Amino acid sequence: MNLLKSFKKFLEKKDNSTDSPEGFCPQCWGRQEYEGKFYEAVYKEKINTKNLASKQGWINAYVKQNLEGIKLEAANGIKGCPSCNLSYKKL
C-alpha cells in the first residue's frame, strides 16, 4: 500500500491509539510518538483533519520528511525497519 494512502487511512480511523499505520515500524512509531507530533503539526498549520484531501501535498511532504525512515522494507520474506533494525515476519 502506498505510504501516503496508509497514513491517511490511519488518520481517518476513529481509534488509532494503539496501532501504527500499515507499512510503518510499530516500534519506532510508538517510541517516537509520531502520531502526537503529527497532530501538533496539523494544529500549527490549522489543517482540518476531516478534509485531508485539501492538504494532500502538505501531508505527503510531512510523511516524506518525517516518516520515510521508519518505513518497513521487505527482504527474504521478512519485513525490517532500517531505523531500529527490528525484523517482523510477513503474515
C-alpha positions in Angstrom: 0.0 0.0 0.0 1.2 3.5 -0.8 2.6 5.1 2.4 0.5 8.3 1.9 -2.7 6.3 1.5 -1.8 4.1 4.5 -1.2 7.2 6.6 -4.4 8.9 5.5 -6.3 5.7 6.2 -4.8 5.6 9.7 -5.8 9.2 10.4 -9.4 8.5 9.3 -9.8 5.6 11.8 -11.7 6.5 14.9 -9.5 4.7 17.4 -5.8 4.6 16.3 -4.3 5.0 19.7 -2.7 1.5 19.8 -1.7 1.0 16.2 0.8 2.3 13.7 -0.1 3.0 10.1 0.3 0.0 7.8 3.8 -0.2 6.4 5.5 1.8 9.2 7.5 0.3 12.0 5.3 -0.1 15.1 8.3 0.1 17.4 9.6 3.4 16.0 6.0 4.8 15.7 5.4 4.2 19.4 8.8 5.2 20.7 9.0 8.4 18.8 5.3 9.2 19.3 4.9 10.3 15.7 1.1 10.4 16.0 1.3 13.2 18.6 3.9 15.1 16.7 1.8 14.9 13.5 -1.3 16.3 15.3 0.8 19.0 16.8 2.0 20.0 13.3 -1.6 19.8 12.0 -2.7 22.1 14.8 0.0 24.6 14.0 -0.8 24.6 10.3 -4.6 24.8 11.0 -5.4 21.8 8.9 -8.9 20.3 9.0 -8.4 16.5 9.6 -11.9 15.9 8.3 -10.8 17.2 4.9 -7.4 15.9 4.3 -7.7 16.0 0.5 -7.4 19.7 0.5 -3.9 19.5 2.1 -2.7 16.3 0.5 0.6 18.0 -0.7 1.4 19.1 2.9 0.7 15.6 4.3 2.7 14.0 1.6 5.7 16.3 2.3 5.3 15.6 6.1 5.3 11.8 5.5 8.3 12.0 3.2 10.3 14.3 5.6 9.4 12.7 8.9 8.2 9.1 8.4 10.1 7.8 5.4 12.9 6.5 7.7 10.6 4.1 9.6 9.0 2.6 6.5 9.2 -1.2 6.7 11.3 -2.8 3.9 10.7 -6.4 2.8 13.6 -8.9 2.1 13.6 -12.7 2.1 10.1 -13.0 3.5 10.8 -10.7 6.4 9.9 -7.0 6.9 12.6 -4.9 8.7 12.9 -1.4 9.9 16.0 0.5 8.7 15.9 2.8 11.7 15.7 0.4 14.6 16.8 -2.8 12.8 13.9 -4.8 14.2 12.5 -7.6 11.9 8.9 -8.6 11.5 7.7 -11.8 9.8 5.4 -11.3 6.9 2.0 -12.7 7.5 
